[in-house]
Amino acid sequence: MVRSATGLERAVEPLPGLDELAAVLVSLRSPDEVTRFLRDLCTLPELEALTHRWQTVRLLEQGVPYLEIAERVPTSTATVTRVAQWLRHGTGGYRIALERASRRR
């Protein structure tokens, strides 16, 4: 269980193969290797959806209003709302990634 920003714990739902996929991602040694793996793993629309979600997380963290995010990314306001919900009440994955990304800058 992971403690979210609100202090509530939320477990990662079991999904067959997810742990193995996570292990493969961790084994990759560079951003180029991860990019190549993701491109082979995902369709272009899937990659676009993933990148839009990450862009949305970054903008939410900066306090950008939902409607502006939907225009800038571009994505739907429903997606912005859903991403915001997971950022606040998810398993903590977005928060970990944001913290690590801020350290790299």
PAVO-891914 format. One record per atom (N, C-alpha, C, O): atom name; chain; residue number from 1; x, y, z. Coordinates in steps of 0.05 Angstrom, whole numbers, plus 5000, padded with zeros to 4 digits. Example, Ala and Ser with C-alpha at 12.3 -4.5 7.8 and 13.67 -1.06 7.14 Angstrom:
2
+------+-----+-----+------+------+------+
: atom : mol : seq :   px :   py :   pz :
+------+-----+-----+------+------+------+
:    N :   A :   1 : 5264 : 4886 : 5156 :
:   CA :   A :   1 : 5246 : 4910 : 5156 :
:    C :   A :   1 : 5264 : 4934 : 5156 :
:    O :   A :   1 : 5285 : 4934 : 5169 :
:    N :   A :   2 : 5257 : 4955 : 5142 :
:   CA :   A :   2 : 5273 : 4979 : 5143 :
:    C :   A :   2 : 5258 : 5001 : 5157 :
:    O :   A :   2 : 5268 : 5023 : 5161 :
+------+-----+-----+------+------+------+
//
This chain:
105
+------+-----+-----+------+------+------+
: atom : mol : seq :   px :   py :   pz :
+------+-----+-----+------+------+------+
:    N :   A :   1 : 5017 : 4976 : 5000 :
:   CA :   A :   1 : 5000 : 5000 : 5000 :
:    C :   A :   1 : 5018 : 5025 : 5000 :
:    O :   A :   1 : 5039 : 5025 : 5011 :
:    N :   A :   2 : 5008 : 5046 : 4987 :
:   CA :   A :   2 : 5022 : 5071 : 4985 :
:    C :   A :   2 : 5005 : 5093 : 4997 :
:    O :   A :   2 : 4981 : 5093 : 4992 :
:    N :   A :   3 : 5017 : 5111 : 5011 :
:   CA :   A :   3 : 5002 : 5133 : 5023 :
:    C :   A :   3 : 5001 : 5155 : 5002 :
:    O :   A :   3 : 5021 : 5164 : 4992 :
:    N :   A :   4 : 4976 : 5164 : 4996 :
:   CA :   A :   4 : 4973 : 5185 : 4976 :
:    C :   A :   4 : 4976 : 5213 : 4988 :
:    O :   A :   4 : 4981 : 5215 : 5012 :
:    N :   A :   5 : 4974 : 5233 : 4972 :
:   CA :   A :   5 : 4977 : 5261 : 4981 :
:    C :   A :   5 : 4957 : 5267 : 5003 :
:    O :   A :   5 : 4962 : 5284 : 5020 :
:    N :   A :   6 : 4934 : 5254 : 5003 :
:   CA :   A :   6 : 4913 : 5259 : 5023 :
:    C :   A :   6 : 4917 : 5242 : 5048 :
:    O :   A :   6 : 4902 : 5244 : 5067 :
:    N :   A :   7 : 4937 : 5224 : 5047 :
:   CA :   A :   7 : 4942 : 5207 : 5070 :
:    C :   A :   7 : 4928 : 5181 : 5069 :
:    O :   A :   7 : 4932 : 5163 : 5086 :
:    N :   A :   8 : 4911 : 5177 : 5049 :
:   CA :   A :   8 : 4897 : 5151 : 5046 :
:    C :   A :   8 : 4914 : 5132 : 5031 :
:    O :   A :   8 : 4931 : 5139 : 5014 :
:    N :   A :   9 : 4911 : 5106 : 5038 :
:   CA :   A :   9 : 4927 : 5086 : 5025 :
:    C :   A :   9 : 4912 : 5073 : 5002 :
:    O :   A :   9 : 4887 : 5069 : 5004 :
:    N :   A :  10 : 4925 : 5068 : 4980 :
:   CA :   A :  10 : 4913 : 5056 : 4957 :
:    C :   A :  10 : 4932 : 5036 : 4946 :
:    O :   A :  10 : 4955 : 5042 : 4939 :
:    N :   A :  11 : 4924 : 5011 : 4943 :
:   CA :   A :  11 : 4941 : 4990 : 4932 :
:    C :   A :  11 : 4940 : 4991 : 4902 :
:    O :   A :  11 : 4921 : 5000 : 4890 :
:    N :   A :  12 : 4961 : 4981 : 4890 :
:   CA :   A :  12 : 4961 : 4977 : 4861 :
:    C :   A :  12 : 4946 : 4952 : 4855 :
:    O :   A :  12 : 4952 : 4930 : 4866 :
:    N :   A :  13 : 4926 : 4954 : 4838 :
:   CA :   A :  13 : 4909 : 4931 : 4831 :
:    C :   A :  13 : 4926 : 4909 : 4818 :
:    O :   A :  13 : 4943 : 4916 : 4801 :
:    N :   A :  14 : 4922 : 4884 : 4825 :
:   CA :   A :  14 : 4937 : 4863 : 4812 :
:    C :   A :  14 : 4930 : 4860 : 4783 :
:    O :   A :  14 : 4906 : 4860 : 4776 :
:    N :   A :  15 : 4950 : 4858 : 4766 :
:   CA :   A :  15 : 4945 : 4855 : 4737 :
:    C :   A :  15 : 4967 : 4836 : 4728 :
:    O :   A :  15 : 4990 : 4842 : 4729 :
:    N :   A :  16 : 4959 : 4813 : 4718 :
:   CA :   A :  16 : 4979 : 4793 : 4709 :
:    C :   A :  16 : 4998 : 4805 : 4689 :
:    O :   A :  16 : 4990 : 4817 : 4669 :
:    N :   A :  17 : 5024 : 4802 : 4695 :
:   CA :   A :  17 : 5045 : 4812 : 4677 :
:    C :   A :  17 : 5055 : 4840 : 4683 :
:    O :   A :  17 : 5075 : 4848 : 4673 :
:    N :   A :  18 : 5040 : 4855 : 4700 :
:   CA :   A :  18 : 5049 : 4882 : 4706 :
:    C :   A :  18 : 5075 : 4884 : 4720 :
:    O :   A :  18 : 5092 : 4901 : 4714 :
:    N :   A :  19 : 5080 : 4866 : 4739 :
:   CA :   A :  19 : 5106 : 4866 : 4753 :
:    C :   A :  19 : 5129 : 4860 : 4734 :
:    O :   A :  19 : 5150 : 4872 : 4736 :
:    N :   A :  20 : 5124 : 4841 : 4716 :
:   CA :   A :  20 : 5145 : 4835 : 4696 :
:    C :   A :  20 : 5150 : 4858 : 4678 :
:    O :   A :  20 : 5173 : 4864 : 4671 :
:    N :   A :  21 : 5129 : 4872 : 4669 :
:   CA :   A :  21 : 5133 : 4895 : 4652 :
:    C :   A :  21 : 5148 : 4917 : 4667 :
:    O :   A :  21 : 5166 : 4930 : 4656 :
:    N :   A :  22 : 5141 : 4921 : 4692 :
:   CA :   A :  22 : 5156 : 4941 : 4708 :
:    C :   A :  22 : 5185 : 4934 : 4711 :
:    O :   A :  22 : 5202 : 4951 : 4709 :
:    N :   A :  23 : 5191 : 4908 : 4715 :
:   CA :   A :  23 : 5219 : 4899 : 4717 :
:    C :   A :  23 : 5234 : 4904 : 4691 :
:    O :   A :  23 : 5257 : 4912 : 4692 :
:    N :   A :  24 : 5221 : 4900 : 4669 :
:   CA :   A :  24 : 5234 : 4905 : 4643 :
:    C :   A :  24 : 5240 : 4934 : 4640 :
:    O :   A :  24 : 5262 : 4942 : 4631 :
:    N :   A :  25 : 5221 : 4952 : 4647 :
:   CA :   A :  25 : 5226 : 4980 : 4645 :
:    C :   A :  25 : 5249 : 4989 : 4662 :
:    O :   A :  25 : 5266 : 5005 : 4654 :
:    N :   A :  26 : 5251 : 4979 : 4686 :
:   CA :   A :  26 : 5272 : 4985 : 4705 :
:    C :   A :  26 : 5299 : 4975 : 4694 :
:    O :   A :  26 : 5320 : 4987 : 4699 :
:    N :   A :  27 : 5299 : 4954 : 4679 :
:   CA :   A :  27 : 5324 : 4942 : 4668 :
:    C :   A :  27 : 5336 : 4959 : 4645 :
:    O :   A :  27 : 5359 : 4956 : 4639 :
:    N :   A :  28 : 5319 : 4975 : 4632 :
:   CA :   A :  28 : 5329 : 4991 : 4610 :
:    C :   A :  28 : 5348 : 5013 : 4620 :
:    O :   A :  28 : 5343 : 5024 : 4642 :
:    N :   A :  29 : 5369 : 5019 : 4605 :
:   CA :   A :  29 : 5391 : 5035 : 4616 :
:    C :   A :  29 : 5392 : 5064 : 4607 :
:    O :   A :  29 : 5409 : 5079 : 4617 :
:    N :   A :  30 : 5375 : 5072 : 4589 :
:   CA :   A :  30 : 5376 : 5099 : 4580 :
:    C :   A :  30 : 5349 : 5108 : 4570 :
:    O :   A :  30 : 5332 : 5092 : 4564 :
:    N :   A :  31 : 5345 : 5135 : 4569 :
:   CA :   A :  31 : 5320 : 5144 : 4558 :
:    C :   A :  31 : 5315 : 5134 : 4529 :
:    O :   A :  31 : 5293 : 5129 : 4521 :
:    N :   A :  32 : 5337 : 5132 : 4514 :
:   CA :   A :  32 : 5334 : 5122 : 4486 :
:    C :   A :  32 : 5323 : 5093 : 4486 :
:    O :   A :  32 : 5306 : 5086 : 4471 :
:    N :   A :  33 : 5334 : 5076 : 4504 :
:   CA :   A :  33 : 5325 : 5048 : 4506 :
:    C :   A :  33 : 5295 : 5047 : 4514 :
:    O :   A :  33 : 5280 : 5031 : 4503 :
:    N :   A :  34 : 5287 : 5064 : 4533 :
:   CA :   A :  34 : 5259 : 5064 : 4542 :
:    C :   A :  34 : 5241 : 5074 : 4519 :
:    O :   A :  34 : 5220 : 5062 : 4514 :
:    N :   A :  35 : 5250 : 5095 : 4505 :
:   CA :   A :  35 : 5235 : 5105 : 4482 :
:    C :   A :  35 : 5231 : 5084 : 4461 :
:    O :   A :  35 : 5209 : 5080 : 4451 :
:    N :   A :  36 : 5252 : 5070 : 4455 :
:   CA :   A :  36 : 5251 : 5048 : 4434 :
:    C :   A :  36 : 5232 : 5026 : 4443 :
:    O :   A :  36 : 5217 : 5015 : 4428 :
:    N :   A :  37 : 5234 : 5018 : 4469 :
:   CA :   A :  37 : 5217 : 4997 : 4479 :
:    C :   A :  37 : 5188 : 5005 : 4479 :
:    O :   A :  37 : 5171 : 4990 : 4470 :
:    N :   A :  38 : 5182 : 5030 : 4488 :
:   CA :   A :  38 : 5155 : 5039 : 4488 :
:    C :   A :  38 : 5144 : 5041 : 4460 :
:    O :   A :  38 : 5120 : 5035 : 4455 :
:    N :   A :  39 : 5160 : 5049 : 4441 :
:   CA :   A :  39 : 5150 : 5051 : 4413 :
:    C :   A :  39 : 5144 : 5024 : 4402 :
:    O :   A :  39 : 5124 : 5021 : 4387 :
:    N :   A :  40 : 5160 : 5003 : 4409 :
:   CA :   A :  40 : 5154 : 4976 : 4400 :
:    C :   A :  40 : 5130 : 4964 : 4414 :
:    O :   A :  40 : 5115 : 4949 : 4403 :
:    N :   A :  41 : 5126 : 4972 : 4439 :
:   CA :   A :  41 : 5105 : 4961 : 4456 :
:    C :   A :  41 : 5078 : 4973 : 4449 :
:    O :   A :  41 : 5057 : 4959 : 4449 :
:    N :   A :  42 : 5077 : 4999 : 4444 :
:   CA :   A :  42 : 5052 : 5014 : 4442 :
:    C :   A :  42 : 5047 : 5023 : 4413 :
:    O :   A :  42 : 5065 : 5026 : 4397 :
:    N :   A :  43 : 5021 : 5027 : 4407 :
:   CA :   A :  43 : 5014 : 5040 : 4382 :
:    C :   A :  43 : 5019 : 5070 : 4385 :
:    O :   A :  43 : 5022 : 5080 : 4407 :
:    N :   A :  44 : 5020 : 5084 : 4363 :
:   CA :   A :  44 : 5024 : 5113 : 4365 :
:    C :   A :  44 : 5001 : 5127 : 4381 :
:    O :   A :  44 : 5007 : 5144 : 4397 :
:    N :   A :  45 : 4976 : 5119 : 4377 :
:   CA :   A :  45 : 4955 : 5132 : 4394 :
:    C :   A :  45 : 4959 : 5126 : 4424 :
:    O :   A :  45 : 4953 : 5143 : 4440 :
:    N :   A :  46 : 4968 : 5102 : 4430 :
:   CA :   A :  46 : 4973 : 5095 : 4459 :
:    C :   A :  46 : 4996 : 5113 : 4470 :
:    O :   A :  46 : 4994 : 5123 : 4492 :
:    N :   A :  47 : 5017 : 5116 : 4454 :
:   CA :   A :  47 : 5039 : 5133 : 4463 :
:    C :   A :  47 : 5030 : 5162 : 4466 :
:    O :   A :  47 : 5038 : 5176 : 4485 :
:    N :   A :  48 : 5014 : 5171 : 4447 :
:   CA :   A :  48 : 5004 : 5198 : 4449 :
:    C :   A :  48 : 4987 : 5202 : 4474 :
:    O :   A :  48 : 4990 : 5222 : 4488 :
:    N :   A :  49 : 4970 : 5182 : 4481 :
:   CA :   A :  49 : 4954 : 5184 : 4505 :
:    C :   A :  49 : 4972 : 5185 : 4530 :
:    O :   A :  49 : 4967 : 5200 : 4548 :
:    N :   A :  50 : 4993 : 5168 : 4530 :
:   CA :   A :  50 : 5011 : 5168 : 4553 :
:    C :   A :  50 : 5026 : 5195 : 4556 :
:    O :   A :  50 : 5028 : 5206 : 4578 :
:    N :   A :  51 : 5036 : 5205 : 4534 :
:   CA :   A :  51 : 5050 : 5230 : 4535 :
:    C :   A :  51 : 5032 : 5253 : 4543 :
:    O :   A :  51 : 5040 : 5271 : 4557 :
:    N :   A :  52 : 5007 : 5253 : 4533 :
:   CA :   A :  52 : 4987 : 5274 : 4541 :
:    C :   A :  52 : 4982 : 5272 : 4571 :
:    O :   A :  52 : 4979 : 5293 : 4584 :
:    N :   A :  53 : 4979 : 5248 : 4582 :
:   CA :   A :  53 : 4975 : 5246 : 4611 :
:    C :   A :  53 : 4998 : 5257 : 4627 :
:    O :   A :  53 : 4994 : 5271 : 4646 :
:    N :   A :  54 : 5022 : 5251 : 4618 :
:   CA :   A :  54 : 5046 : 5261 : 4633 :
:    C :   A :  54 : 5047 : 5292 : 4631 :
:    O :   A :  54 : 5053 : 5305 : 4650 :
:    N :   A :  55 : 5042 : 5303 : 4607 :
:   CA :   A :  55 : 5041 : 5332 : 4604 :
:    C :   A :  55 : 5020 : 5344 : 4622 :
:    O :   A :  55 : 5024 : 5365 : 4634 :
:    N :   A :  56 : 4997 : 5330 : 4624 :
:   CA :   A :  56 : 4976 : 5340 : 4641 :
:    C :   A :  56 : 4984 : 5340 : 4670 :
:    O :   A :  56 : 4979 : 5359 : 4685 :
:    N :   A :  57 : 4998 : 5319 : 4679 :
:   CA :   A :  57 : 5008 : 5318 : 4707 :
:    C :   A :  57 : 5026 : 5341 : 4712 :
:    O :   A :  57 : 5023 : 5355 : 4733 :
:    N :   A :  58 : 5044 : 5346 : 4694 :
:   CA :   A :  58 : 5064 : 5368 : 4698 :
:    C :   A :  58 : 5050 : 5395 : 4700 :
:    O :   A :  58 : 5057 : 5412 : 4717 :
:    N :   A :  59 : 5030 : 5400 : 4683 :
:   CA :   A :  59 : 5015 : 5425 : 4683 :
:    C :   A :  59 : 4998 : 5427 : 4708 :
:    O :   A :  59 : 4996 : 5449 : 4720 :
:    N :   A :  60 : 4985 : 5405 : 4717 :
:   CA :   A :  60 : 4970 : 5406 : 4742 :
:    C :   A :  60 : 4988 : 5414 : 4765 :
:    O :   A :  60 : 4980 : 5429 : 4782 :
:    N :   A :  61 : 5011 : 5402 : 4766 :
:   CA :   A :  61 : 5030 : 5408 : 4787 :
:    C :   A :  61 : 5038 : 5438 : 4788 :
:    O :   A :  61 : 5045 : 5449 : 4809 :
:    N :   A :  62 : 5038 : 5450 : 4764 :
:   CA :   A :  62 : 5044 : 5479 : 4762 :
:    C :   A :  62 : 5020 : 5496 : 4768 :
:    O :   A :  62 : 5023 : 5521 : 4769 :
:    N :   A :  63 : 4997 : 5484 : 4773 :
:   CA :   A :  63 : 4973 : 5499 : 4780 :
:    C :   A :  63 : 4958 : 5511 : 4756 :
:    O :   A :  63 : 4942 : 5529 : 4759 :
:    N :   A :  64 : 4963 : 5501 : 4732 :
:   CA :   A :  64 : 4950 : 5510 : 4708 :
:    C :   A :  64 : 4920 : 5501 : 4709 :
:    O :   A :  64 : 4915 : 5478 : 4716 :
:    N :   A :  65 : 4902 : 5519 : 4703 :
:   CA :   A :  65 : 4873 : 5512 : 4704 :
:    C :   A :  65 : 4866 : 5489 : 4684 :
:    O :   A :  65 : 4879 : 5487 : 4663 :
:    N :   A :  66 : 4846 : 5473 : 4691 :
:   CA :   A :  66 : 4839 : 5450 : 4675 :
:    C :   A :  66 : 4833 : 5457 : 4646 :
:    O :   A :  66 : 4843 : 5444 : 4628 :
:    N :   A :  67 : 4817 : 5478 : 4641 :
:   CA :   A :  67 : 4810 : 5485 : 4614 :
:    C :   A :  67 : 4835 : 5493 : 4598 :
:    O :   A :  67 : 4837 : 5486 : 4574 :
:    N :   A :  68 : 4853 : 5507 : 4610 :
:   CA :   A :  68 : 4878 : 5515 : 4596 :
:    C :   A :  68 : 4894 : 5490 : 4590 :
:    O :   A :  68 : 4906 : 5488 : 4568 :
:    N :   A :  69 : 4896 : 5471 : 4608 :
:   CA :   A :  69 : 4910 : 5446 : 4603 :
:    C :   A :  69 : 4898 : 5432 : 4580 :
:    O :   A :  69 : 4913 : 5423 : 4562 :
:    N :   A :  70 : 4872 : 5429 : 4579 :
:   CA :   A :  70 : 4858 : 5415 : 4558 :
:    C :   A :  70 : 4864 : 5427 : 4531 :
:    O :   A :  70 : 4867 : 5413 : 4511 :
:    N :   A :  71 : 4867 : 5453 : 4529 :
:   CA :   A :  71 : 4874 : 5467 : 4505 :
:    C :   A :  71 : 4904 : 5464 : 4497 :
:    O :   A :  71 : 4910 : 5459 : 4474 :
:    N :   A :  72 : 4921 : 5466 : 4517 :
:   CA :   A :  72 : 4950 : 5465 : 4512 :
:    C :   A :  72 : 4960 : 5437 : 4505 :
:    O :   A :  72 : 4979 : 5435 : 4489 :
:    N :   A :  73 : 4949 : 5416 : 4517 :
:   CA :   A :  73 : 4962 : 5390 : 4514 :
:    C :   A :  73 : 4960 : 5378 : 4486 :
:    O :   A :  73 : 4981 : 5370 : 4477 :
:    N :   A :  74 : 4940 : 5376 : 4471 :
:   CA :   A :  74 : 4911 : 5378 : 4476 :
:    C :   A :  74 : 4899 : 5352 : 4486 :
:    O :   A :  74 : 4908 : 5330 : 4479 :
:    N :   A :  75 : 4879 : 5354 : 4503 :
:   CA :   A :  75 : 4865 : 5331 : 4514 :
:    C :   A :  75 : 4838 : 5341 : 4523 :
:    O :   A :  75 : 4832 : 5364 : 4521 :
:    N :   A :  76 : 4821 : 5322 : 4531 :
:   CA :   A :  76 : 4795 : 5330 : 4540 :
:    C :   A :  76 : 4796 : 5339 : 4569 :
:    O :   A :  76 : 4814 : 5331 : 4584 :
:    N :   A :  77 : 4776 : 5354 : 4577 :
:   CA :   A :  77 : 4774 : 5362 : 4605 :
:    C :   A :  77 : 4768 : 5338 : 4623 :
:    O :   A :  77 : 4776 : 5337 : 4646 :
:    N :   A :  78 : 4755 : 5317 : 4612 :
:   CA :   A :  78 : 4750 : 5293 : 4626 :
:    C :   A :  78 : 4777 : 5279 : 4633 :
:    O :   A :  78 : 4780 : 5269 : 4655 :
:    N :   A :  79 : 4795 : 5279 : 4614 :
:   CA :   A :  79 : 4821 : 5267 : 4619 :
:    C :   A :  79 : 4837 : 5283 : 4640 :
:    O :   A :  79 : 4850 : 5272 : 4658 :
:    N :   A :  80 : 4836 : 5309 : 4638 :
:   CA :   A :  80 : 4849 : 5326 : 4658 :
:    C :   A :  80 : 4838 : 5320 : 4686 :
:    O :   A :  80 : 4853 : 5318 : 4705 :
:    N :   A :  81 : 4812 : 5318 : 4688 :
:   CA :   A :  81 : 4799 : 5313 : 4714 :
:    C :   A :  81 : 4808 : 5285 : 4724 :
:    O :   A :  81 : 4814 : 5282 : 4748 :
:    N :   A :  82 : 4808 : 5266 : 4707 :
:   CA :   A :  82 : 4816 : 5238 : 4714 :
:    C :   A :  82 : 4845 : 5238 : 4724 :
:    O :   A :  82 : 4851 : 5225 : 4744 :
:    N :   A :  83 : 4863 : 5251 : 4709 :
:   CA :   A :  83 : 4891 : 5252 : 4716 :
:    C :   A :  83 : 4894 : 5266 : 4743 :
:    O :   A :  83 : 4910 : 5258 : 4760 :
:    N :   A :  84 : 4880 : 5288 : 4747 :
:   CA :   A :  84 : 4881 : 5303 : 4772 :
:    C :   A :  84 : 4872 : 5285 : 4795 :
:    O :   A :  84 : 4884 : 5286 : 4817 :
:    N :   A :  85 : 4852 : 5270 : 4791 :
:   CA :   A :  85 : 4842 : 5251 : 4812 :
:    C :   A :  85 : 4863 : 5231 : 4819 :
:    O :   A :  85 : 4868 : 5226 : 4843 :
:    N :   A :  86 : 4876 : 5219 : 4800 :
:   CA :   A :  86 : 4897 : 5200 : 4805 :
:    C :   A :  86 : 4922 : 5213 : 4818 :
:    O :   A :  86 : 4935 : 5201 : 4834 :
:    N :   A :  87 : 4927 : 5238 : 4810 :
:   CA :   A :  87 : 4950 : 5252 : 4822 :
:    C :   A :  87 : 4944 : 5256 : 4852 :
:    O :   A :  87 : 4963 : 5254 : 4868 :
:    N :   A :  88 : 4920 : 5263 : 4859 :
:   CA :   A :  88 : 4913 : 5268 : 4887 :
:    C :   A :  88 : 4907 : 5242 : 4903 :
:    O :   A :  88 : 4914 : 5241 : 4926 :
:    N :   A :  89 : 4895 : 5223 : 4890 :
:   CA :   A :  89 : 4885 : 5199 : 4905 :
:    C :   A :  89 : 4894 : 5173 : 4894 :
:    O :   A :  89 : 4882 : 5152 : 4900 :
:    N :   A :  90 : 4915 : 5173 : 4878 :
:   CA :   A :  90 : 4924 : 5148 : 4865 :
:    C :   A :  90 : 4943 : 5133 : 4883 :
:    O :   A :  90 : 4942 : 5135 : 4908 :
:    N :   A :  91 : 4960 : 5117 : 4871 :
:   CA :   A :  91 : 4978 : 5100 : 4885 :
:    C :   A :  91 : 5005 : 5114 : 4892 :
:    O :   A :  91 : 5022 : 5102 : 4904 :
:    N :   A :  92 : 5008 : 5139 : 4883 :
:   CA :   A :  92 : 5032 : 5154 : 4888 :
:    C :   A :  92 : 5052 : 5154 : 4865 :
:    O :   A :  92 : 5073 : 5166 : 4867 :
:    N :   A :  93 : 5046 : 5140 : 4844 :
:   CA :   A :  93 : 5065 : 5138 : 4822 :
:    C :   A :  93 : 5070 : 5165 : 4808 :
:    O :   A :  93 : 5093 : 5171 : 4802 :
:    N :   A :  94 : 5050 : 5180 : 4804 :
:   CA :   A :  94 : 5054 : 5207 : 4792 :
:    C :   A :  94 : 5072 : 5224 : 4810 :
:    O :   A :  94 : 5090 : 5237 : 4800 :
:    N :   A :  95 : 5067 : 5223 : 4836 :
:   CA :   A :  95 : 5082 : 5239 : 4855 :
:    C :   A :  95 : 5111 : 5231 : 4854 :
:    O :   A :  95 : 5129 : 5249 : 4854 :
:    N :   A :  96 : 5117 : 5205 : 4855 :
:   CA :   A :  96 : 5145 : 5196 : 4854 :
:    C :   A :  96 : 5158 : 5206 : 4828 :
:    O :   A :  96 : 5180 : 5216 : 4829 :
:    N :   A :  97 : 5144 : 5203 : 4805 :
:   CA :   A :  97 : 5156 : 5211 : 4780 :
:    C :   A :  97 : 5161 : 5241 : 4779 :
:    O :   A :  97 : 5181 : 5250 : 4769 :
:    N :   A :  98 : 5142 : 5257 : 4790 :
:   CA :   A :  98 : 5146 : 5286 : 4791 :
:    C :   A :  98 : 5170 : 5293 : 4808 :
:    O :   A :  98 : 5186 : 5311 : 4800 :
:    N :   A :  99 : 5173 : 5281 : 4831 :
:   CA :   A :  99 : 5196 : 5287 : 4849 :
:    C :   A :  99 : 5222 : 5279 : 4835 :
:    O :   A :  99 : 5241 : 5295 : 4837 :
:    N :   A : 100 : 5223 : 5257 : 4822 :
:   CA :   A : 100 : 5248 : 5248 : 4809 :
:    C :   A : 100 : 5254 : 5267 : 4785 :
:    O :   A : 100 : 5277 : 5274 : 4780 :
:    N :   A : 101 : 5233 : 5275 : 4770 :
:   CA :   A : 101 : 5237 : 5293 : 4747 :
:    C :   A : 101 : 5247 : 5320 : 4757 :
:    O :   A : 101 : 5264 : 5332 : 4744 :
:    N :   A : 102 : 5237 : 5329 : 4780 :
:   CA :   A : 102 : 5246 : 5356 : 4790 :
:    C :   A : 102 : 5275 : 5354 : 4799 :
:    O :   A : 102 : 5290 : 5374 : 4797 :
:    N :   A : 103 : 5284 : 5331 : 4809 :
:   CA :   A : 103 : 5312 : 5328 : 4817 :
:    C :   A : 103 : 5331 : 5328 : 4794 :
:    O :   A : 103 : 5354 : 5337 : 4796 :
:    N :   A : 104 : 5321 : 5318 : 4771 :
:   CA :   A : 104 : 5338 : 5317 : 4746 :
:    C :   A : 104 : 5342 : 5345 : 4734 :
:    O :   A : 104 : 5361 : 5349 : 4719 :
:    N :   A : 105 : 5324 : 5363 : 4740 :
:   CA :   A : 105 : 5325 : 5390 : 4728 :
:    C :   A : 105 : 5345 : 5408 : 4742 :
:    O :   A : 105 : 5348 : 5431 : 4735 :
+------+-----+-----+------+------+------+
//
